[in-house]
Amino acid sequence: MAIVKVVEVIASSEKGVDDAVRNAVAEVSKTIRNIDSVFVKDIKAHVKDGKVTSFGVICKISFRVE
């Protein structure tokens, strides 16, 4: 039986939601190994002068404990 832990992180991108999720995984993978999955808990967009300027995501990242 594997033991799995979950960390919750916030990430953003000016390109899109997909890029924000990739940024979250890239940052977490600097210090955590064995990442298995990402659950996007929430998505938001920042707006300025009637235009979307960036996207933000709150992700739950699951990883196996060795």
Backbone atoms as SQL, in Angstrom:
CREATE TABLE atoms (id INTEGER PRIMARY KEY, chain TEXT, resi INTEGER, resn TEXT, atom TEXT, x REAL, y REAL, z REAL);
INSERT INTO atoms VALUES
  (1, 'A', 1, 'MET', 'N', 0.841, -1.172, 0.000),
  (2, 'A', 1, 'MET', 'CA', 0.000, 0.000, 0.000),
  (3, 'A', 1, 'MET', 'C', 0.890, 1.240, 0.000),
  (4, 'A', 2, 'ALA', 'N', 0.595, 2.160, -0.875),
  (5, 'A', 2, 'ALA', 'CA', 1.363, 3.396, -0.953),
  (6, 'A', 2, 'ALA', 'C', 0.750, 4.451, -0.037),
  (7, 'A', 3, 'ILE', 'N', 1.612, 5.271, 0.528),
  (8, 'A', 3, 'ILE', 'CA', 1.155, 6.413, 1.314),
  (9, 'A', 3, 'ILE', 'C', 1.284, 7.640, 0.426),
  (10, 'A', 4, 'VAL', 'N', 0.197, 8.397, 0.355),
  (11, 'A', 4, 'VAL', 'CA', 0.149, 9.572, -0.509),
  (12, 'A', 4, 'VAL', 'C', -0.108, 10.804, 0.349),
  (13, 'A', 5, 'LYS', 'N', 0.658, 11.859, 0.083),
  (14, 'A', 5, 'LYS', 'CA', 0.440, 13.148, 0.756),
  (15, 'A', 5, 'LYS', 'C', -0.057, 14.143, -0.282),
  (16, 'A', 6, 'VAL', 'N', -0.703, 15.188, 0.206),
  (17, 'A', 6, 'VAL', 'CA', -1.234, 16.219, -0.669),
  (18, 'A', 6, 'VAL', 'C', -0.790, 17.583, -0.154),
  (19, 'A', 7, 'VAL', 'N', -0.276, 18.405, -1.066),
  (20, 'A', 7, 'VAL', 'CA', 0.035, 19.793, -0.738),
  (21, 'A', 7, 'VAL', 'C', -0.840, 20.690, -1.593),
  (22, 'A', 8, 'GLU', 'N', -1.217, 21.823, -1.030),
  (23, 'A', 8, 'GLU', 'CA', -2.038, 22.776, -1.771),
  (24, 'A', 8, 'GLU', 'C', -1.174, 23.975, -2.126),
  (25, 'A', 9, 'VAL', 'N', -1.181, 24.338, -3.399),
  (26, 'A', 9, 'VAL', 'CA', -0.350, 25.449, -3.871),
  (27, 'A', 9, 'VAL', 'C', -1.173, 26.401, -4.741),
  (28, 'A', 10, 'ILE', 'N', -0.699, 27.624, -4.830),
  (29, 'A', 10, 'ILE', 'CA', -1.308, 28.643, -5.688),
  (30, 'A', 10, 'ILE', 'C', -0.277, 29.022, -6.738),
  (31, 'A', 11, 'ALA', 'N', -0.698, 29.082, -7.984),
  (32, 'A', 11, 'ALA', 'CA', 0.204, 29.457, -9.072),
  (33, 'A', 11, 'ALA', 'C', -0.542, 30.352, -10.049),
  (34, 'A', 12, 'SER', 'N', 0.223, 31.062, -10.868),
  (35, 'A', 12, 'SER', 'CA', -0.409, 31.957, -11.844),
  (36, 'A', 12, 'SER', 'C', 0.370, 31.970, -13.151),
  (37, 'A', 13, 'SER', 'N', -0.280, 32.526, -14.160),
  (38, 'A', 13, 'SER', 'CA', 0.345, 32.664, -15.466),
  (39, 'A', 13, 'SER', 'C', -0.380, 33.747, -16.244),
  (40, 'A', 14, 'GLU', 'N', 0.343, 34.440, -17.076),
  (41, 'A', 14, 'GLU', 'CA', -0.272, 35.413, -17.968),
  (42, 'A', 14, 'GLU', 'C', -0.759, 34.746, -19.251),
  (43, 'A', 15, 'LYS', 'N', -0.328, 33.502, -19.490),
  (44, 'A', 15, 'LYS', 'CA', -0.673, 32.792, -20.732),
  (45, 'A', 15, 'LYS', 'C', -2.015, 32.076, -20.658),
  (46, 'A', 16, 'GLY', 'N', -2.288, 31.407, -19.523),
  (47, 'A', 16, 'GLY', 'CA', -3.530, 30.660, -19.417),
  (48, 'A', 16, 'GLY', 'C', -3.547, 29.724, -18.221),
  (49, 'A', 17, 'VAL', 'N', -4.677, 29.067, -18.045),
  (50, 'A', 17, 'VAL', 'CA', -4.853, 28.148, -16.919),
  (51, 'A', 17, 'VAL', 'C', -3.905, 26.966, -17.049),
  (52, 'A', 18, 'ASP', 'N', -3.787, 26.418, -18.247),
  (53, 'A', 18, 'ASP', 'CA', -2.884, 25.280, -18.480),
  (54, 'A', 18, 'ASP', 'C', -1.463, 25.614, -18.046),
  (55, 'A', 19, 'ASP', 'N', -0.995, 26.784, -18.418),
  (56, 'A', 19, 'ASP', 'CA', 0.364, 27.208, -18.061),
  (57, 'A', 19, 'ASP', 'C', 0.494, 27.421, -16.557),
  (58, 'A', 20, 'ALA', 'N', -0.563, 27.916, -15.916),
  (59, 'A', 20, 'ALA', 'CA', -0.532, 28.113, -14.464),
  (60, 'A', 20, 'ALA', 'C', -0.392, 26.771, -13.747),
  (61, 'A', 21, 'VAL', 'N', -1.111, 25.744, -14.221),
  (62, 'A', 21, 'VAL', 'CA', -0.997, 24.403, -13.624),
  (63, 'A', 21, 'VAL', 'C', 0.411, 23.861, -13.835),
  (64, 'A', 22, 'ARG', 'N', 0.942, 24.039, -15.022),
  (65, 'A', 22, 'ARG', 'CA', 2.320, 23.582, -15.299),
  (66, 'A', 22, 'ARG', 'C', 3.330, 24.306, -14.412),
  (67, 'A', 23, 'ASN', 'N', 3.108, 25.593, -14.157),
  (68, 'A', 23, 'ASN', 'CA', 3.990, 26.349, -13.265),
  (69, 'A', 23, 'ASN', 'C', 3.924, 25.792, -11.843),
  (70, 'A', 24, 'ALA', 'N', 2.728, 25.424, -11.399),
  (71, 'A', 24, 'ALA', 'CA', 2.566, 24.849, -10.061),
  (72, 'A', 24, 'ALA', 'C', 3.363, 23.554, -9.940),
  (73, 'A', 25, 'VAL', 'N', 3.220, 22.674, -10.918),
  (74, 'A', 25, 'VAL', 'CA', 3.929, 21.388, -10.892),
  (75, 'A', 25, 'VAL', 'C', 5.436, 21.602, -10.978),
  (76, 'A', 26, 'ALA', 'N', 5.873, 22.505, -11.827),
  (77, 'A', 26, 'ALA', 'CA', 7.310, 22.765, -11.978),
  (78, 'A', 26, 'ALA', 'C', 7.912, 23.271, -10.671),
  (79, 'A', 27, 'GLU', 'N', 7.204, 24.161, -9.990),
  (80, 'A', 27, 'GLU', 'CA', 7.728, 24.722, -8.740),
  (81, 'A', 27, 'GLU', 'C', 7.761, 23.667, -7.631),
  (82, 'A', 28, 'VAL', 'N', 6.695, 22.907, -7.495),
  (83, 'A', 28, 'VAL', 'CA', 6.637, 21.884, -6.446),
  (84, 'A', 28, 'VAL', 'C', 7.669, 20.790, -6.704),
  (85, 'A', 29, 'SER', 'N', 7.876, 20.441, -7.968),
  (86, 'A', 29, 'SER', 'CA', 8.814, 19.359, -8.276),
  (87, 'A', 29, 'SER', 'C', 10.269, 19.719, -7.968),
  (88, 'A', 30, 'LYS', 'N', 10.530, 20.986, -7.653),
  (89, 'A', 30, 'LYS', 'CA', 11.883, 21.368, -7.235),
  (90, 'A', 30, 'LYS', 'C', 12.229, 20.779, -5.868),
  (91, 'A', 31, 'THR', 'N', 11.227, 20.549, -5.045),
  (92, 'A', 31, 'THR', 'CA', 11.484, 20.050, -3.682),
  (93, 'A', 31, 'THR', 'C', 10.763, 18.745, -3.357),
  (94, 'A', 32, 'ILE', 'N', 9.826, 18.330, -4.184),
  (95, 'A', 32, 'ILE', 'CA', 9.061, 17.109, -3.908),
  (96, 'A', 32, 'ILE', 'C', 9.175, 16.165, -5.100),
  (97, 'A', 33, 'ARG', 'N', 9.448, 14.897, -4.797),
  (98, 'A', 33, 'ARG', 'CA', 9.526, 13.866, -5.838),
  (99, 'A', 33, 'ARG', 'C', 8.256, 13.031, -5.837),
  (100, 'A', 34, 'ASN', 'N', 8.126, 12.173, -6.821),
  (101, 'A', 34, 'ASN', 'CA', 7.038, 11.187, -6.930),
  (102, 'A', 34, 'ASN', 'C', 5.656, 11.833, -7.051),
  (103, 'A', 35, 'ILE', 'N', 5.555, 12.951, -7.758),
  (104, 'A', 35, 'ILE', 'CA', 4.257, 13.583, -7.969),
  (105, 'A', 35, 'ILE', 'C', 3.431, 12.680, -8.874),
  (106, 'A', 36, 'ASP', 'N', 2.195, 12.395, -8.429),
  (107, 'A', 36, 'ASP', 'CA', 1.307, 11.510, -9.176),
  (108, 'A', 36, 'ASP', 'C', 0.200, 12.251, -9.909),
  (109, 'A', 37, 'SER', 'N', -0.370, 13.281, -9.278),
  (110, 'A', 37, 'SER', 'CA', -1.519, 13.926, -9.898),
  (111, 'A', 37, 'SER', 'C', -1.711, 15.343, -9.380),
  (112, 'A', 38, 'VAL', 'N', -2.533, 16.079, -10.117),
  (113, 'A', 38, 'VAL', 'CA', -2.879, 17.447, -9.743),
  (114, 'A', 38, 'VAL', 'C', -4.399, 17.585, -9.834),
  (115, 'A', 39, 'PHE', 'N', -4.998, 18.102, -8.782),
  (116, 'A', 39, 'PHE', 'CA', -6.418, 18.414, -8.769),
  (117, 'A', 39, 'PHE', 'C', -6.543, 19.929, -8.721),
  (118, 'A', 40, 'VAL', 'N', -7.173, 20.514, -9.726),
  (119, 'A', 40, 'VAL', 'CA', -7.348, 21.959, -9.750),
  (120, 'A', 40, 'VAL', 'C', -8.604, 22.282, -8.934),
  (121, 'A', 41, 'LYS', 'N', -8.374, 22.876, -7.781),
  (122, 'A', 41, 'LYS', 'CA', -9.453, 23.171, -6.837),
  (123, 'A', 41, 'LYS', 'C', -10.223, 24.421, -7.234),
  (124, 'A', 42, 'ASP', 'N', -9.525, 25.430, -7.745),
  (125, 'A', 42, 'ASP', 'CA', -10.180, 26.688, -8.080),
  (126, 'A', 42, 'ASP', 'C', -9.392, 27.390, -9.175),
  (127, 'A', 43, 'ILE', 'N', -10.114, 28.145, -9.984),
  (128, 'A', 43, 'ILE', 'CA', -9.513, 28.924, -11.067),
  (129, 'A', 43, 'ILE', 'C', -10.049, 30.349, -10.958),
  (130, 'A', 44, 'LYS', 'N', -9.158, 31.315, -11.171),
  (131, 'A', 44, 'LYS', 'CA', -9.629, 32.696, -11.228),
  (132, 'A', 44, 'LYS', 'C', -8.816, 33.459, -12.262),
  (133, 'A', 45, 'ALA', 'N', -9.379, 34.569, -12.701),
  (134, 'A', 45, 'ALA', 'CA', -8.687, 35.424, -13.663),
  (135, 'A', 45, 'ALA', 'C', -8.641, 36.836, -13.101),
  (136, 'A', 46, 'HIS', 'N', -7.501, 37.478, -13.255),
  (137, 'A', 46, 'HIS', 'CA', -7.354, 38.867, -12.836),
  (138, 'A', 46, 'HIS', 'C', -7.693, 39.756, -14.031),
  (139, 'A', 47, 'VAL', 'N', -8.458, 40.805, -13.779),
  (140, 'A', 47, 'VAL', 'CA', -8.925, 41.677, -14.849),
  (141, 'A', 47, 'VAL', 'C', -8.476, 43.112, -14.584),
  (142, 'A', 48, 'LYS', 'N', -8.021, 43.772, -15.647),
  (143, 'A', 48, 'LYS', 'CA', -7.640, 45.175, -15.553),
  (144, 'A', 48, 'LYS', 'C', -8.135, 45.879, -16.814),
  (145, 'A', 49, 'ASP', 'N', -8.817, 46.971, -16.624),
  (146, 'A', 49, 'ASP', 'CA', -9.359, 47.758, -17.729),
  (147, 'A', 49, 'ASP', 'C', -10.207, 46.902, -18.679),
  (148, 'A', 50, 'GLY', 'N', -10.984, 45.986, -18.114),
  (149, 'A', 50, 'GLY', 'CA', -11.877, 45.162, -18.916),
  (150, 'A', 50, 'GLY', 'C', -11.218, 44.024, -19.662),
  (151, 'A', 51, 'LYS', 'N', -9.940, 43.752, -19.365),
  (152, 'A', 51, 'LYS', 'CA', -9.229, 42.665, -20.050),
  (153, 'A', 51, 'LYS', 'C', -8.583, 41.738, -19.032),
  (154, 'A', 52, 'VAL', 'N', -8.579, 40.445, -19.337),
  (155, 'A', 52, 'VAL', 'CA', -7.933, 39.463, -18.469),
  (156, 'A', 52, 'VAL', 'C', -6.428, 39.647, -18.584),
  (157, 'A', 53, 'THR', 'N', -5.782, 39.822, -17.431),
  (158, 'A', 53, 'THR', 'CA', -4.327, 40.037, -17.424),
  (159, 'A', 53, 'THR', 'C', -3.553, 38.806, -16.992),
  (160, 'A', 54, 'SER', 'N', -4.146, 37.970, -16.142),
  (161, 'A', 54, 'SER', 'CA', -3.472, 36.738, -15.722),
  (162, 'A', 54, 'SER', 'C', -4.495, 35.767, -15.154),
  (163, 'A', 55, 'PHE', 'N', -4.074, 34.514, -15.078),
  (164, 'A', 55, 'PHE', 'CA', -4.909, 33.445, -14.563),
  (165, 'A', 55, 'PHE', 'C', -4.264, 32.871, -13.312),
  (166, 'A', 56, 'GLY', 'N', -5.079, 32.516, -12.342),
  (167, 'A', 56, 'GLY', 'CA', -4.573, 31.911, -11.114),
  (168, 'A', 56, 'GLY', 'C', -5.278, 30.592, -10.852),
  (169, 'A', 57, 'VAL', 'N', -4.553, 29.639, -10.280),
  (170, 'A', 57, 'VAL', 'CA', -5.133, 28.345, -9.928),
  (171, 'A', 57, 'VAL', 'C', -4.721, 27.971, -8.512),
  (172, 'A', 58, 'ILE', 'N', -5.618, 27.288, -7.838),
  (173, 'A', 58, 'ILE', 'CA', -5.288, 26.652, -6.565),
  (174, 'A', 58, 'ILE', 'C', -5.306, 25.157, -6.854),
  (175, 'A', 59, 'CYS', 'N', -4.173, 24.507, -6.635),
  (176, 'A', 59, 'CYS', 'CA', -4.018, 23.091, -6.980),
  (177, 'A', 59, 'CYS', 'C', -3.704, 22.260, -5.745),
  (178, 'A', 60, 'LYS', 'N', -4.234, 21.042, -5.736),
  (179, 'A', 60, 'LYS', 'CA', -3.840, 20.044, -4.753),
  (180, 'A', 60, 'LYS', 'C', -2.957, 19.049, -5.498),
  (181, 'A', 61, 'ILE', 'N', -1.702, 18.976, -5.098),
  (182, 'A', 61, 'ILE', 'CA', -0.742, 18.104, -5.765),
  (183, 'A', 61, 'ILE', 'C', -0.475, 16.898, -4.866),
  (184, 'A', 62, 'SER', 'N', -0.704, 15.703, -5.429),
  (185, 'A', 62, 'SER', 'CA', -0.522, 14.443, -4.691),
  (186, 'A', 62, 'SER', 'C', 0.808, 13.810, -5.046),
  (187, 'A', 63, 'PHE', 'N', 1.472, 13.267, -4.029),
  (188, 'A', 63, 'PHE', 'CA', 2.744, 12.576, -4.274),
  (189, 'A', 63, 'PHE', 'C', 2.896, 11.403, -3.307),
  (190, 'A', 64, 'ARG', 'N', 3.603, 10.372, -3.781),
  (191, 'A', 64, 'ARG', 'CA', 3.845, 9.184, -2.978),
  (192, 'A', 64, 'ARG', 'C', 5.018, 9.401, -2.031),
  (193, 'A', 65, 'VAL', 'N', 4.853, 8.981, -0.796),
  (194, 'A', 65, 'VAL', 'CA', 5.901, 9.077, 0.207),
  (195, 'A', 65, 'VAL', 'C', 6.749, 7.813, 0.121),
  (196, 'A', 66, 'GLU', 'N', 8.065, 7.983, 0.078),
  (197, 'A', 66, 'GLU', 'CA', 8.960, 6.826, 0.007),
  (198, 'A', 66, 'GLU', 'C', 9.138, 6.176, 1.347);
